């Protein structure tokens, strides 16, 4: 079995997987992977990067994310996230039977599952209230009560309008081990080298392709040119620095892998709709 395919452990007496991590400093390296289970992740506090399909963005003050079956994504936390705890719930689309979510009473949850194929991030009171319930879900020792509470949480999310679709353009990902291994290795290289120039011939070599073949392959698989993908990754990192640090715009520009401020400003505005200084100003208004 390829490393990029994550096999979700099953738990005796339960139809879904529930794990809570109270140690934010546990050794964890995010990696690009997929699995047939839907995944709900509650991150209490802190800030980090979302990479779901062809979507990349930065979250702050925690997050509540719901991802559909076989949607490729990277882990959302590491030792730098600064979060208090992380709760991960995973379940197969038919974890309660093929017909269960087809019942009229389950229609809203069924639609939630459909939306999750594009990746969802919840905010506001929905994230706060559902997050608290997820945080204490594993304290229910009775498996039936735990299941009922989880279905109730799903319903709360299903009827909420406090959410954002993260990947509205969809992601043309074919779940093939060879493709996933290649993309995982490419993403790993970008993550470790984005602050430096990334030559196309280097990443093409990682994929065992010529440069023209790699460019066509990457665009077909991800829906965007490789250079745009790398610049988006750098901009997301810049968003993190603009939010968390008081460094100058020019310093953040270079720390994010851009070689001049003019290009940094141009790409930042293309991707976020704001200049770096406007982005920082808006963040400060939010926390005042």
N, C-alpha and C positions, 0 to 999 in steps of 0.2 A: 504494500500500500504506500502511495506517495505521501511524503511528509506534508504536502500542501493540503491534503484532505484531512480534516480534523475529525476524528471519531469521538463522538460525545459519549461519555460514560453513562450507563443506566444505573438507577438506584432501586434497590429492592423495595417493593411495595408502592412505588410511585410511577406515574405515567409521564413525568417530565423531570428534567434535570434542574436542580437548584443548588447554586453555590454562592457563598458569601465570603469575600476576602476582606478581612479587617486590617491587614498589614499592607499599607500602601508602598512600603519599601521592599516588598518581596521581589525577588529576582524575576523579571519578566521582560522579554524582548518581543514587541509586537511583530507579527509576521502575517503575510498575505495568505489567506486560506478561505475555504468554504466548507459547508456541511449541509446536509438535507434538512436539518432542524432549523426552525425559526429561532431567532435569538433576541431576547430582551436584556438590555444592559442598563442598570442604574448606577451612575457614578455620583457619589455624594461629595460635592465640593470639588475644587481644583479646576484646572484647565488643561486641554490637550487637543489632539488632532483627530478628526474623523476622516477615514478613507474608506468609502463604501462605493463599490463599483467605480464609476468614473468621477465620483464626487469627492472633493477634498475641502475641508473647512476646519475652523478652530472653534472649540467651545470653551466657555468660561463659567465658573460657579456651578460646575457639575453638569450632568446631562442624563436624559432618559431616552434611549434609542431602541427602536424595534426594527429588526432586519428579517426579510423573508428567506425562504428556503433557497439554498444554493447561491445566494448573493455573495460574491467575493468581498472580503473586507479585511482590514488589519485590526489588531488589538487597539483599544482606546486609551489604555493607561500604562504607565511605566513609573519608575522611581522619581521622575521629574514632574508628574502630573499634579502632585500636591493634594490629592483627594483623601477623604477620611475612610471611605470603604467603597467596595464595588460588589454589586449583586448581579449575577448572570443566571438567567432562566432560559432553558432551551427545550424545545419540544417539536416533534414531528407535526406536519400540518393536520394529520388525521389522528393525533395522539389520543383522542377520545372516541375514535371510530369514524369510519368513512362518512356516515350519514349525520353525525351529531351536529356539525356546524351548518348543515343544510336545513335544519329546523327553523321555523319562522322566528322563534325567540332568539336564535343565534345569528340572525341576519347581519346585525351591526358588527359583531365580532368577525363574521365571514368577510365583510367588506374591509375591516381592519387588516385582516390577513392579506387581502389583495393589495392594499396600499403598501403593506410592508415590503413588497417586492421591489419598491423603489427606495426603501430606507426612510424611516420617520424619526424625527426628533421632537419630543414634547417639551413644552415650557410652561411657565406660569404656575397657577395653582394645581393644574393637572400633574405636572412633574413633581411638585412638592408633596402633594397628598399621596399619589401613587407610589412615589419613591419611598416614603415612610412605610407604607404598607409592604412594599417589596423587601425593605430592610429587615423587617421583623417576621417575614413569611416563614423563615426556617425555624422560628421558635414554636410554631404550631406542630406539636408532636403527632397529632392525629392526622393521618394522610388524607382522610376524607375532608376534614376542615381546611387543610392546606389547599386541596384542590378547589374547593368551593370559593375560598378567598382569592385564589389566582384567577378563576373564571370571573369573579366580581371585578378584579383589577383590570382584566381584559375588557370588560364591558365599560368600565370607567374611561379607559383610553379610547374605546370605539366610539363613544358618543361625544367625546371632547372635540372642540374646535381649536384647542391650543396646541397646534402641531405644525411642523414644517416638513414637506416632502423634500428629502435631501438629494434625490437623484432623478429629477423630473425628466431628464433626457434619456433615461434608461441606460443599460449597460449591455452591449452585445457580447456577453461572455458565454462561451461554450464550455461546459464543464468537461474538459478533457485534461487528463493528468499532465500531459506534455506541455500544453499551453499554460496551465496553472503553475507548473514548476518554473517555466521560463519567466513568467510575469513576476513570480515570487522572488526569483533571483535578481531580476532587473530592479524591482522595487527595493530590495535590500541594498543594492549598490547605490541607488539614488539616496536612500535614507542615510547611508554612511558617507556620501561624497557630495551632497548637494551644495555645500559651501564652496566647492572648487569647480572649475570647468569640467563638464562631463562630455567627453568626445563621443560622437556617434559611433565611431569605429570600435570604441571600447565596449559600449553596451551591445552593439551588434555582435561582437565577439562572444559576449556572455550568452547571447541567444543562439550562437553558432550559425550566424547568418551574415550575408553581405549587407552593407549599409542600406542600399535601395530596398532589398527584400525586408530588412528589419523595419524600415519606416512604413512600408505598406502593411506589414504584419501588425505592428503596434497600433496604427490608426484603425485598422479593421477590428482589432480586438477591443480597444479601449474607447474608440469613437473620437479620438483627438490625436493630433500630431505629438510626437515624443517631446519636442522642445516646449510645446505648450504645457504638457503634463509636468515637466520639470519646473517651469516657471510658476505654475500653480502651487506646486509643493513648496517652493521658496517663498511665495507670497503668504501661504498659510503659516509658515514658520515666522515670517515677519509680523503677522497679526498677533502671534503669541508674544513676541518680544515687545510690540507696541503696547500690548495690554499689561504685561507684567514688569516691564523695565522702563527706566527713565533715560535710556540711551538716546543719543541724537538720531535723527532720521538717517543721516549719512552712515553712522555706525551700524545701525540696524540693516541698512542696505547691504553693506559688505558682509555682515554676519549671516545674512540670508542667502549669500551666493551671487548677488548681483555685482557687477564690476563698475557701474557708474550710476549716480543718483538719477539721472535723466531716464535711463531705461527702467530703473526700479519704479519710479513714479508712474511711468507709462503702463507697465504691466500690472502694477498694483491697482490702478484705477480701472483698467480693463476688466480685471477679475472681481474686484469688490464694489466697483461703482463709485469709489471715493479715493481721494488722495491719502497718503499715509498720515499726514497731519490732521485731515478731517476725520479719519478713522479713529485716531487717538483722542481727538477732542470729543467725539461722540461717546467713546467708552468712558471717558471721565465724567460726562454728563450722567451716564447711566448709574454710576456708583456714588454720585454726590447726593 
